[in-house]
């Protein structure tokens, strides 16, 4: 028990965890779990009950999660050769165990007997849902197949686990491998003083002089949005869009080309083995959408509504770039720069003008204040809880009665060896039973602009939106009232509904009443002036149609990639993406752009044949927020209803039922169109 990973009765001892602890801990738990599952199946015989079969299984899963969760998290936020090696060595063991459990004939028969027994009718709806989902997942895992095909599925799962991890590592390594250094401050003309300070800090972090541009998002966006040096913008754009590919400054290094092909081929084989036409059909078996055809129709409808506006927006941007920026041809590496200049000159607003009103501490406290007002919970930091980095803080959540509901780690800032992007992940699930009371704990991770030289970190409005978005996921996980871990919080929620709470929270970043809770100048403490707020409002629909089309492009690419024959070579993937762009896009990137090679959502995340979920769920989230717009942004009654019917319900019922319970009707697309500036297309 000297291994800190095996001390699962407490939160992870992150500072004590060493890479050499990982494999022994994982092996220990897997061996013990296998033996215990075999013992349980033999013991229950022909009369399994919830108490003798399912609760013990939940306890085994909970212990394994407690061992593996901190390992996966450290691999993402404190990556290095040793933790990566230990993480990768564990993946095939975990995959094989998962396949073994999901194909265990005796366990399947025991669960089937319990579902067919008289006890089933006496179980709570939550527990019946757990059993129903378990049986569905047994079938998806090939429990009905001949032994040879089950063995092949296990081999496929193990290989996919390895390949998706390698894909993500290649993107991280390619991101970290490229830097550009200069001692000439004039080369950074247009970049703000605060962003230059960040680039100077990058140089110190890399033991260099002057300024260092990296491909981490804060650095990348600083150059692409503000740098007046067009050659520098091109240099950074090319490096970023060719990461982990066969082209660009890192050509062939960390190349994901063959990995993508093998992933897609294995997914197709997995789908065929389990009785599906293609992987998209298999993926949709656990989602709200009924078919790939339905998703395609949904996306095509959005594209049809957005395209005319997007074409007008692009024409105006090209004219602006030509007439006012002297850019004869608007290239891909000019888009963000020209758009920011246009927003600044036409609308009188830039991200830099807003940053003084979004100091990190105020943004966080404002987020907390909003959630407290909506859902009657409060937040308390607990600095006694061990974290993995000095920037990270732990918070506890209490309800109005003073009862503790959950906890979470907050890791806000970009840094070296930390995976890009922003996400919420599970540290602990809610699990309440006769002999345990485990509260949910979340990892809340962003890559926002860090503090530099002892000065407060100042967020862009986009970074505030990202913060609110991820916290929406966190609230879904942490405020659940479901006691069964398999369907508590986000667990078991249809993937195309899981973005509802996150996208819902984004809406508050545009509301005056919400912004007044925290949008105050970091030096004077003054609230955002009304004139500045009105200009911010004016930007809400700025190029919204272009952004919507871009998301539809990615979603259609993902769906068609998984609904057609698997590619034979990486060039086939690129060709499919080009075909989708010709059909959907109005902005066409250069031929060297290798977007797919860094598309971690579908190749390394949970969004394979599911990227459409962002737009699907945005219909739900916009419509849900519409009730607050109609009845009062801070209505305690509406807040309580949203908490009860959406956040607390987890996957205890279908997401469509939860939405109807809150809204009183089926979802409507009108609110999304209005928020996207496409209201005129609602008919």
VMD Tcl script that draws the C-alpha trace (Angstrom):
set ca {
  {0.00 0.00 0.00}
  {3.03 2.30 -0.26}
  {1.99 2.91 -3.86}
  {0.04 6.21 -3.72}
  {-2.14 5.19 -6.67}
  {-3.54 2.28 -4.62}
  {-4.65 4.60 -1.82}
  {-8.06 5.01 -3.41}
  {-9.93 6.00 -0.27}
  {-8.74 9.59 -0.69}
  {-8.11 12.13 -3.45}
  {-4.93 11.52 -5.48}
  {-1.59 12.35 -3.86}
  {-0.37 13.99 -7.06}
  {3.03 15.11 -5.78}
  {3.78 11.58 -4.55}
  {2.82 9.81 -7.79}
  {5.84 8.72 -9.80}
  {5.85 7.05 -13.23}
  {7.16 3.81 -11.69}
  {3.98 3.57 -9.60}
  {1.68 3.37 -12.61}
  {2.13 -0.10 -14.10}
  {2.27 -1.98 -10.77}
  {-0.89 -0.23 -9.57}
  {-2.79 -0.93 -12.78}
  {-1.66 -4.56 -12.87}
  {-2.63 -5.07 -9.23}
  {-6.15 -3.74 -9.65}
  {-6.78 -5.60 -12.90}
  {-5.68 -8.94 -11.45}
  {-7.82 -8.42 -8.37}
  {-10.83 -7.26 -10.42}
  {-10.68 -10.28 -12.72}
  {-10.58 -12.67 -9.81}
  {-13.41 -10.90 -8.03}
  {-15.67 -10.84 -11.10}
  {-15.20 -14.58 -11.60}
  {-15.95 -15.12 -7.92}
  {-19.08 -12.92 -8.08}
  {-20.45 -14.75 -11.11}
  {-19.94 -18.12 -9.44}
  {-21.42 -16.94 -6.16}
  {-24.66 -15.47 -7.52}
  {-25.45 -18.56 -9.59}
  {-28.98 -18.49 -10.97}
  {-30.25 -15.88 -8.52}
  {-28.30 -12.65 -8.99}
  {-29.55 -9.55 -7.21}
  {-28.62 -5.92 -7.37}
  {-26.88 -6.17 -4.00}
  {-24.90 -9.31 -4.83}
  {-23.94 -8.54 -8.43}
  {-24.26 -4.93 -9.61}
  {-23.14 -3.03 -6.52}
  {-19.96 -5.09 -6.18}
  {-19.25 -4.53 -9.88}
  {-19.72 -0.78 -9.41}
  {-17.27 -0.85 -6.52}
  {-14.67 -2.62 -8.69}
  {-15.11 -0.07 -11.48}
  {-14.85 2.77 -8.98}
  {-11.55 1.51 -7.61}
  {-10.09 1.07 -11.09}
  {-11.23 4.58 -12.03}
  {-9.57 5.98 -8.91}
  {-6.27 4.37 -9.90}
  {-6.34 5.31 -13.58}
  {-7.91 8.78 -13.48}
  {-4.87 10.61 -12.03}
  {-2.56 8.78 -14.44}
  {-4.50 9.83 -17.51}
  {-4.78 13.34 -16.17}
  {-1.07 13.71 -15.41}
  {-0.27 12.43 -18.89}
  {-2.34 15.31 -20.27}
  {-1.27 18.17 -18.01}
  {2.30 17.26 -16.94}
  {3.43 15.22 -19.91}
  {6.97 13.88 -20.09}
  {8.80 10.80 -21.40}
  {8.46 8.73 -18.21}
  {4.78 9.33 -17.48}
  {4.02 8.85 -21.18}
  {5.85 5.51 -21.22}
  {4.00 4.31 -18.12}
  {0.67 5.52 -19.51}
  {1.20 3.77 -22.86}
  {2.35 0.56 -21.20}
  {-0.94 0.46 -19.29}
  {-3.25 1.07 -22.25}
  {-3.21 -2.47 -23.73}
  {-3.79 -3.94 -20.27}
  {-6.80 -1.71 -19.68}
  {-8.16 -2.35 -23.16}
  {-7.84 -6.11 -22.76}
  {-9.54 -5.95 -19.38}
  {-12.39 -3.84 -20.77}
  {-12.92 -6.32 -23.59}
  {-12.72 -9.25 -21.17}
  {-15.42 -7.77 -18.95}
  {-17.71 -6.76 -21.82}
  {-17.43 -10.23 -23.41}
  {-17.59 -12.27 -20.18}
  {-20.22 -14.88 -20.94}
  {-20.96 -15.72 -17.32}
  {-21.25 -12.07 -16.32}
  {-23.53 -11.35 -19.26}
  {-25.81 -14.27 -18.34}
  {-25.95 -13.09 -14.73}
  {-26.94 -9.55 -15.75}
  {-29.47 -10.97 -18.20}
  {-31.01 -13.14 -15.45}
  {-31.29 -10.15 -13.14}
  {-32.97 -8.09 -15.88}
  {-35.42 -10.95 -16.47}
  {-36.12 -11.56 -12.78}
  {-38.98 -10.34 -10.60}
  {-36.57 -8.02 -8.81}
  {-36.16 -5.90 -11.98}
  {-39.68 -4.49 -11.66}
  {-38.99 -3.58 -8.03}
  {-35.81 -1.65 -8.81}
  {-35.77 2.14 -9.02}
  {-35.94 3.65 -12.52}
  {-32.28 4.60 -12.17}
  {-31.23 1.03 -11.51}
  {-33.36 -0.34 -14.33}
  {-31.67 2.17 -16.64}
  {-28.25 0.92 -15.51}
  {-29.21 -2.67 -16.31}
  {-30.69 -1.75 -19.68}
  {-27.54 0.17 -20.65}
  {-25.33 -2.71 -19.50}
  {-27.17 -5.18 -21.73}
  {-26.97 -2.81 -24.70}
  {-23.24 -2.39 -24.18}
  {-22.68 -6.14 -23.88}
  {-24.17 -6.57 -27.34}
  {-22.16 -3.66 -28.77}
  {-19.04 -5.33 -27.40}
  {-19.74 -8.59 -29.25}
  {-20.83 -10.80 -26.38}
  {-23.05 -12.74 -28.82}
  {-20.26 -13.43 -31.31}
  {-18.29 -16.64 -31.84}
  {-15.09 -16.85 -29.83}
  {-12.78 -16.10 -32.77}
  {-14.63 -12.89 -33.57}
  {-14.67 -11.87 -29.91}
  {-10.91 -12.35 -29.84}
  {-10.56 -10.20 -32.94}
  {-12.63 -7.44 -31.32}
  {-10.37 -7.51 -28.28}
  {-7.32 -7.16 -30.52}
  {-8.95 -4.26 -32.39}
  {-9.79 -2.45 -29.14}
  {-6.24 -2.85 -27.87}
  {-4.75 -1.54 -31.08}
  {-7.18 1.41 -31.24}
  {-6.26 2.34 -27.68}
  {-2.60 2.43 -28.67}
  {-3.18 4.32 -31.91}
  {-5.40 7.05 -30.46}
  {-2.84 7.70 -27.73}
  {-0.07 7.94 -30.33}
  {-2.15 10.34 -32.41}
  {-2.55 12.68 -29.45}
  {1.14 12.38 -28.51}
  {2.19 13.25 -32.05}
  {0.09 16.41 -32.00}
  {1.54 17.43 -28.63}
  {5.12 16.65 -29.72}
  {4.72 18.50 -33.01}
  {3.24 21.47 -31.16}
  {6.14 21.54 -28.70}
  {8.82 20.95 -31.35}
  {8.33 24.21 -33.24}
  {9.39 27.63 -31.96}
  {10.44 30.89 -33.55}
  {12.81 33.25 -31.75}
  {13.65 36.90 -32.30}
  {15.49 39.58 -30.37}
  {13.90 42.25 -32.53}
  {10.84 43.71 -30.87}
  {9.98 45.47 -34.13}
  {9.28 42.06 -35.68}
  {6.31 41.84 -33.32}
  {4.65 45.06 -34.44}
  {0.91 45.01 -33.75}
  {1.17 42.53 -30.90}
  {0.07 44.00 -27.58}
  {2.38 44.73 -24.68}
  {0.81 41.99 -22.56}
  {1.21 39.41 -25.34}
  {4.81 40.49 -25.91}
  {5.43 39.92 -22.24}
  {4.03 36.41 -22.68}
  {6.38 35.81 -25.63}
  {9.28 37.08 -23.55}
  {8.28 34.63 -20.82}
  {8.24 31.89 -23.47}
  {11.84 32.79 -24.29}
  {12.89 32.47 -20.65}
  {11.04 29.16 -20.38}
  {13.01 27.91 -23.40}
  {16.32 29.32 -22.08}
  {16.49 31.80 -24.94}
  {16.73 35.56 -25.26}
  {14.23 38.05 -26.65}
  {10.88 36.62 -27.65}
  {9.75 33.11 -28.53}
  {6.59 32.27 -30.47}
  {5.24 28.79 -29.86}
  {2.25 26.91 -31.24}
  {0.43 26.95 -27.90}
  {-2.91 28.64 -28.44}
  {-2.30 31.94 -26.56}
  {0.94 32.46 -28.49}
  {-0.50 31.30 -31.81}
  {-3.54 33.56 -31.56}
  {-1.45 36.56 -30.51}
  {0.47 36.31 -33.79}
  {-2.38 35.31 -36.10}
  {-4.72 38.00 -34.78}
  {-2.39 40.95 -34.26}
  {1.04 40.56 -35.92}
  {1.46 43.07 -38.74}
  {4.31 41.06 -40.26}
  {2.56 38.98 -42.92}
  {5.56 36.68 -43.35}
  {5.51 35.90 -39.63}
  {1.80 35.12 -39.80}
  {2.44 32.76 -42.70}
  {5.32 31.08 -40.89}
  {3.21 30.43 -37.78}
  {0.10 29.41 -39.76}
  {2.06 26.93 -41.84}
  {3.69 25.37 -38.78}
  {0.36 25.10 -36.93}
  {-1.72 23.67 -39.78}
  {0.86 21.08 -40.77}
  {1.50 19.72 -37.29}
  {1.95 15.94 -37.14}
  {1.79 15.62 -40.93}
  {3.84 14.95 -44.05}
  {4.25 18.65 -44.88}
  {5.50 21.87 -43.32}
  {8.60 22.68 -41.28}
  {8.26 19.44 -39.32}
  {7.42 17.29 -42.35}
  {7.46 13.60 -41.52}
  {8.18 14.14 -37.84}
  {5.42 12.82 -35.58}
  {3.39 12.13 -38.76}
  {-0.17 10.96 -38.10}
  {-0.90 9.94 -41.70}
  {-0.70 6.16 -41.34}
  {-2.17 6.25 -37.85}
  {-5.35 7.91 -39.14}
  {-5.76 5.31 -41.87}
  {-5.33 2.39 -39.50}
  {-7.72 3.90 -36.94}
  {-10.43 4.27 -39.58}
  {-9.89 0.80 -40.99}
  {-10.08 -0.79 -37.54}
  {-13.23 1.15 -36.67}
  {-14.86 -0.06 -39.86}
  {-13.91 -3.66 -39.10}
  {-15.24 -3.28 -35.55}
  {-18.54 -1.99 -36.87}
  {-18.90 -4.86 -39.34}
  {-18.07 -7.46 -36.69}
  {-20.84 -6.13 -34.44}
  {-23.46 -6.04 -37.17}
  {-23.39 -2.41 -38.36}
  {-23.08 -1.11 -41.92}
  {-20.38 1.33 -40.93}
  {-18.83 2.93 -37.86}
  {-21.18 5.92 -37.96}
  {-24.15 3.60 -37.54}
  {-22.47 1.92 -34.57}
  {-21.59 5.28 -33.02}
  {-25.16 6.55 -33.36}
  {-26.56 3.49 -31.57}
  {-25.96 5.33 -28.28}
  {-26.84 8.87 -29.41}
  {-30.00 10.96 -29.81}
  {-29.75 11.07 -33.61}
  {-31.30 8.08 -35.37}
  {-29.05 7.74 -38.41}
  {-26.18 9.19 -40.41}
  {-28.76 10.33 -42.95}
  {-30.64 12.31 -40.30}
  {-27.40 13.97 -39.16}
  {-26.45 14.78 -42.74}
  {-29.85 16.39 -43.30}
  {-29.53 18.44 -40.12}
  {-26.08 19.70 -41.14}
  {-27.12 20.42 -44.72}
  {-30.04 22.48 -43.43}
  {-27.71 24.56 -41.25}
  {-25.33 25.04 -44.16}
  {-28.18 26.15 -46.42}
  {-29.30 28.73 -43.86}
  {-25.79 30.05 -43.15}
  {-24.16 30.08 -46.56}
  {-25.70 33.27 -48.07}
  {-24.74 35.29 -44.99}
  {-21.29 33.68 -44.89}
  {-20.67 34.58 -48.53}
  {-21.61 38.22 -47.86}
  {-19.37 38.31 -44.77}
  {-16.42 36.93 -46.72}
  {-16.92 39.36 -49.61}
  {-16.96 42.27 -47.14}
  {-13.81 41.01 -45.43}
  {-11.98 40.65 -48.75}
  {-12.98 44.16 -49.75}
  {-11.85 45.53 -46.40}
  {-8.52 43.69 -46.62}
  {-7.96 45.00 -50.14}
  {-9.07 48.58 -49.62}
  {-7.94 49.30 -46.07}
  {-5.12 46.83 -45.37}
  {-3.59 46.74 -48.86}
  {-3.85 42.95 -48.96}
  {-4.51 42.20 -52.60}
  {-5.44 38.58 -51.91}
  {-6.89 37.53 -48.58}
  {-4.96 34.40 -47.61}
  {-5.73 31.95 -44.84}
  {-2.99 33.47 -42.64}
  {-4.60 36.90 -43.11}
  {-8.13 35.91 -42.03}
  {-7.89 36.39 -38.26}
  {-5.73 39.51 -38.62}
  {-8.06 41.15 -41.15}
  {-11.16 40.16 -39.18}
  {-9.75 41.70 -36.00}
  {-8.84 44.90 -37.84}
  {-12.28 45.04 -39.41}
  {-13.97 44.49 -36.07}
  {-11.83 47.22 -34.55}
  {-12.44 49.78 -37.31}
  {-16.04 49.02 -38.22}
  {-17.37 48.07 -34.80}
  {-14.93 49.99 -32.63}
  {-13.84 46.94 -30.65}
  {-10.87 44.62 -30.32}
  {-10.05 41.78 -27.98}
  {-7.31 43.96 -26.48}
  {-9.89 46.60 -25.49}
  {-11.83 43.97 -23.56}
  {-8.95 42.23 -21.77}
  {-8.57 44.84 -19.00}
  {-12.12 43.99 -17.90}
  {-11.46 40.26 -17.61}
  {-8.71 39.71 -15.04}
  {-8.55 35.99 -14.30}
  {-9.52 36.17 -10.62}
  {-12.56 38.34 -11.32}
  {-13.65 36.10 -14.19}
  {-13.49 33.04 -11.96}
  {-15.26 34.76 -9.08}
  {-17.89 36.10 -11.47}
  {-18.48 32.60 -12.80}
  {-18.89 31.34 -9.25}
  {-21.22 34.21 -8.39}
  {-23.41 33.50 -11.41}
  {-23.67 29.79 -10.61}
  {-24.43 30.57 -6.98}
  {-27.22 32.92 -8.00}
  {-28.71 30.47 -10.52}
  {-28.44 27.22 -8.58}
  {-27.99 28.24 -4.93}
  {-24.58 26.62 -4.46}
  {-21.40 28.20 -3.16}
  {-17.69 27.58 -3.65}
  {-14.90 27.36 -1.10}
  {-11.21 26.88 -1.92}
  {-9.42 24.14 -0.03}
  {-5.66 24.65 -0.23}
  {-5.03 21.55 1.88}
  {-5.79 19.34 -1.13}
  {-2.67 18.31 -3.01}
  {-2.43 19.36 -6.68}
  {-0.01 18.63 -9.52}
  {1.14 22.24 -10.11}
  {1.35 25.41 -8.08}
  {-1.11 27.16 -10.42}
  {-3.85 24.62 -9.64}
  {-6.44 25.17 -6.90}
  {-9.03 22.82 -5.43}
  {-12.57 23.97 -4.58}
  {-15.49 22.40 -2.77}
  {-19.14 23.05 -3.66}
  {-21.85 23.35 -1.01}
  {-25.59 23.73 -1.42}
  {-27.78 26.29 0.35}
  {-28.10 24.02 3.38}
  {-24.34 23.77 3.80}
  {-24.21 20.19 2.50}
  {-21.15 19.39 0.43}
  {-22.06 18.43 -3.15}
  {-18.78 18.06 -5.05}
  {-15.23 19.23 -5.57}
  {-13.01 20.21 -8.48}
  {-9.46 21.08 -9.48}
  {-9.01 24.30 -11.48}
  {-6.02 24.36 -13.88}
  {-6.45 27.53 -15.93}
  {-3.22 28.43 -17.70}
  {-1.23 27.24 -20.72}
  {2.24 25.88 -19.97}
  {4.90 23.64 -21.40}
  {4.13 19.88 -21.52}
  {0.40 20.44 -21.15}
  {-1.99 19.22 -23.81}
  {-3.65 22.02 -25.78}
  {-7.34 22.86 -25.65}
  {-9.75 22.97 -22.73}
  {-11.69 20.15 -21.15}
  {-13.51 18.77 -18.15}
  {-12.64 15.25 -17.02}
  {-13.78 13.00 -14.21}
  {-11.68 12.45 -11.12}
  {-14.46 10.82 -9.07}
  {-18.04 9.87 -9.91}
  {-20.97 10.28 -7.56}
  {-21.64 6.88 -6.00}
  {-24.07 6.70 -3.11}
  {-25.02 3.30 -1.70}
  {-25.64 1.62 1.64}
  {-21.93 1.43 2.43}
  {-20.42 4.42 0.62}
  {-21.00 8.11 -0.06}
  {-18.58 9.20 -2.77}
  {-19.13 12.73 -4.07}
  {-18.22 13.76 -7.62}
  {-14.89 15.47 -8.28}
  {-13.89 17.06 -11.61}
  {-10.75 18.20 -13.36}
  {-11.39 21.63 -14.93}
  {-8.64 22.39 -17.44}
  {-8.06 25.40 -19.71}
  {-5.09 26.81 -21.62}
  {-5.73 30.49 -21.03}
  {-3.17 33.28 -21.14}
  {-1.02 32.94 -18.00}
  {0.07 35.72 -15.64}
  {3.41 37.23 -16.55}
  {5.95 39.15 -14.45}
  {3.73 39.08 -11.38}
  {0.87 40.87 -13.14}
  {-2.69 39.58 -13.17}
  {-3.62 37.33 -16.07}
  {-6.03 39.13 -18.39}
  {-8.42 37.00 -20.44}
  {-9.85 37.69 -23.84}
  {-13.62 37.48 -24.13}
  {-13.12 34.25 -26.06}
  {-11.15 32.82 -23.14}
  {-13.97 33.79 -20.77}
  {-16.42 31.96 -23.04}
  {-14.18 28.87 -22.96}
  {-14.00 29.07 -19.17}
  {-17.79 29.18 -18.88}
  {-18.18 26.39 -21.45}
  {-15.97 23.93 -19.61}
  {-17.53 24.82 -16.29}
  {-20.90 23.91 -17.78}
  {-19.56 20.40 -18.32}
  {-18.27 20.46 -14.77}
  {-21.65 21.44 -13.34}
  {-23.29 18.60 -15.25}
  {-20.86 16.18 -13.63}
  {-20.76 17.71 -10.17}
  {-24.35 18.69 -9.42}
  {-25.91 15.36 -10.34}
  {-28.32 13.77 -7.86}
  {-28.08 10.35 -9.49}
  {-26.54 7.85 -7.09}
  {-25.57 5.16 -9.62}
  {-22.11 5.98 -11.06}
  {-22.82 4.51 -14.51}
  {-25.51 7.14 -15.18}
  {-24.46 9.93 -12.80}
  {-23.47 13.31 -14.19}
  {-22.22 13.05 -17.76}
  {-21.84 9.26 -17.63}
  {-24.20 7.53 -20.03}
  {-25.60 10.80 -21.43}
  {-26.07 10.61 -25.20}
  {-22.96 12.17 -26.72}
  {-24.95 14.52 -28.93}
  {-26.61 15.98 -25.82}
  {-23.53 16.20 -23.59}
  {-22.65 19.69 -24.89}
  {-26.00 21.15 -23.81}
  {-24.88 22.33 -20.33}
  {-21.53 23.63 -21.61}
  {-22.92 25.63 -24.51}
  {-25.75 26.83 -22.29}
  {-23.23 28.54 -19.99}
  {-21.64 30.44 -22.89}
  {-24.79 32.52 -23.29}
  {-24.18 34.33 -20.00}
  {-20.96 35.82 -21.37}
  {-23.07 38.08 -23.58}
  {-25.56 39.31 -20.96}
  {-25.10 42.64 -19.21}
  {-26.52 41.41 -15.91}
  {-24.09 38.51 -15.84}
  {-21.07 40.53 -16.98}
  {-21.73 43.08 -14.24}
  {-20.88 40.34 -11.75}
  {-17.24 40.35 -12.83}
  {-16.38 42.47 -15.89}
  {-14.51 45.24 -14.06}
  {-11.29 47.00 -14.96}
  {-8.32 45.28 -13.35}
  {-6.79 48.61 -12.25}
  {-9.74 50.89 -11.50}
  {-12.41 48.33 -10.59}
  {-14.89 50.18 -12.83}
  {-17.63 48.22 -14.54}
  {-17.50 47.82 -18.30}
  {-18.84 51.06 -19.78}
  {-22.19 50.79 -21.52}
  {-20.68 51.96 -24.80}
  {-18.09 49.18 -24.68}
  {-20.74 46.61 -23.80}
  {-22.89 47.69 -26.74}
  {-19.90 47.33 -29.05}
  {-19.33 43.84 -27.60}
  {-22.95 43.00 -28.36}
  {-22.42 44.24 -31.87}
  {-19.71 41.64 -32.40}
  {-21.85 38.66 -31.34}
  {-22.98 38.00 -34.88}
  {-19.69 39.15 -36.41}
  {-18.78 36.37 -38.87}
  {-21.09 33.98 -36.98}
  {-22.23 32.42 -40.25}
  {-18.62 31.79 -41.29}
  {-17.94 30.09 -37.98}
  {-21.13 28.03 -38.23}
  {-20.21 26.85 -41.73}
  {-16.76 25.87 -40.49}
  {-18.31 23.68 -37.79}
  {-20.68 22.13 -40.33}
  {-17.69 21.43 -42.58}
  {-15.87 19.57 -39.82}
  {-19.03 17.72 -38.80}
  {-19.86 16.54 -42.32}
  {-16.25 15.48 -42.87}
  {-16.34 13.44 -39.67}
  {-19.69 11.81 -40.45}
  {-18.81 10.92 -44.05}
  {-15.39 9.67 -42.98}
  {-17.12 7.14 -40.71}
  {-20.16 6.42 -42.89}
  {-18.28 5.41 -46.04}
  {-15.60 2.86 -46.86}
  {-12.46 3.24 -44.77}
  {-9.65 4.99 -46.68}
  {-6.78 3.01 -48.13}
  {-4.32 5.87 -47.71}
  {-4.02 9.26 -46.05}
  {-4.53 11.01 -49.38}
  {-8.08 9.62 -49.42}
  {-8.80 11.39 -46.12}
  {-7.50 14.68 -47.47}
  {-9.50 14.22 -50.67}
  {-12.73 13.65 -48.72}
  {-12.10 16.80 -46.72}
  {-11.53 18.74 -49.94}
  {-14.77 17.36 -51.37}
  {-16.71 18.49 -48.31}
  {-15.09 21.92 -48.52}
  {-16.03 22.29 -52.17}
  {-19.62 21.53 -51.24}
  {-19.96 23.47 -47.97}
  {-17.18 25.96 -47.36}
  {-16.76 29.50 -48.59}
  {-13.26 29.75 -47.11}
  {-10.78 27.34 -48.73}
  {-7.42 26.88 -46.99}
  {-4.20 26.29 -48.94}
  {-3.37 22.81 -50.23}
  {-0.67 22.32 -47.60}
  {-3.20 22.65 -44.74}
  {-3.37 19.31 -42.92}
  {-6.27 19.94 -40.56}
  {-7.17 16.25 -40.23}
  {-3.73 15.36 -38.86}
  {-4.48 17.39 -35.74}
  {-8.23 16.66 -35.47}
  {-7.94 15.09 -32.04}
  {-11.67 15.23 -31.35}
  {-12.37 12.41 -33.80}
  {-9.05 10.56 -33.88}
  {-8.13 10.68 -30.19}
  {-11.23 11.91 -28.37}
  {-14.79 10.71 -28.04}
  {-16.23 12.50 -31.07}
  {-15.77 9.93 -33.86}
  {-18.95 10.16 -35.96}
  {-20.06 12.57 -33.28}
  {-18.52 15.96 -33.99}
  {-21.95 17.09 -35.18}
  {-22.88 16.95 -31.49}
  {-21.68 20.53 -30.99}
  {-24.32 21.91 -33.36}
  {-26.96 19.34 -32.41}
  {-26.60 20.22 -28.74}
  {-26.43 23.93 -29.50}
  {-30.03 23.73 -30.69}
  {-30.88 22.34 -27.24}
  {-28.72 24.79 -25.30}
  {-29.94 27.90 -27.14}
  {-33.56 26.83 -26.71}
  {-32.99 26.06 -23.02}
  {-31.45 29.50 -22.49}
  {-34.48 30.92 -24.27}
  {-36.60 30.08 -21.23}
  {-34.35 32.29 -19.08}
  {-34.69 35.06 -21.68}
  {-38.46 34.71 -21.54}
  {-38.95 34.39 -17.76}
  {-35.96 36.24 -16.30}
  {-32.20 35.76 -16.59}
  {-31.88 35.19 -12.86}
  {-35.27 33.60 -12.25}
  {-34.92 31.33 -9.22}
  {-37.80 29.22 -10.49}
  {-36.22 28.65 -13.91}
  {-32.79 28.09 -12.36}
  {-34.22 25.47 -10.00}
  {-36.01 23.77 -12.90}
  {-32.83 23.67 -15.02}
  {-30.86 22.31 -12.07}
  {-33.47 19.63 -11.37}
  {-34.35 18.53 -14.90}
  {-31.01 18.89 -16.70}
  {-28.00 19.06 -14.37}
  {-29.19 16.74 -11.62}
  {-30.84 14.16 -13.88}
  {-27.68 12.79 -15.49}
  {-28.45 9.84 -17.75}
  {-31.26 8.55 -15.55}
  {-33.56 9.09 -18.56}
  {-33.12 9.94 -22.25}
  {-31.78 13.45 -22.87}
  {-34.84 14.29 -24.95}
  {-37.05 13.55 -21.93}
  {-34.89 15.76 -19.71}
  {-35.13 18.61 -22.21}
  {-38.92 18.27 -22.45}
  {-39.19 18.16 -18.67}
  {-37.41 21.53 -18.52}
  {-38.81 23.27 -21.59}
  {-42.26 21.72 -21.68}
  {-41.95 20.85 -25.37}
  {-39.58 19.47 -28.00}
  {-36.55 21.59 -28.95}
  {-36.89 24.27 -31.62}
  {-34.12 25.70 -33.79}
  {-35.28 29.33 -33.62}
  {-33.09 30.37 -30.69}
  {-29.94 29.00 -32.31}
  {-30.69 30.90 -35.50}
  {-31.30 34.09 -33.53}
  {-28.07 33.71 -31.55}
  {-26.22 33.11 -34.84}
  {-27.71 36.16 -36.55}
  {-29.69 33.98 -38.97}
  {-33.13 34.67 -37.61}
  {-34.46 35.68 -41.00}
  {-33.97 32.09 -42.16}
  {-36.15 30.62 -39.43}
  {-39.05 30.11 -41.81}
}
mol new
graphics top color blue
foreach p $ca { graphics top sphere $p radius 0.5 }
foreach p [lrange $ca 0 end-1] q [lrange $ca 1 end] { graphics top cylinder $p $q radius 0.2 }
display resetview
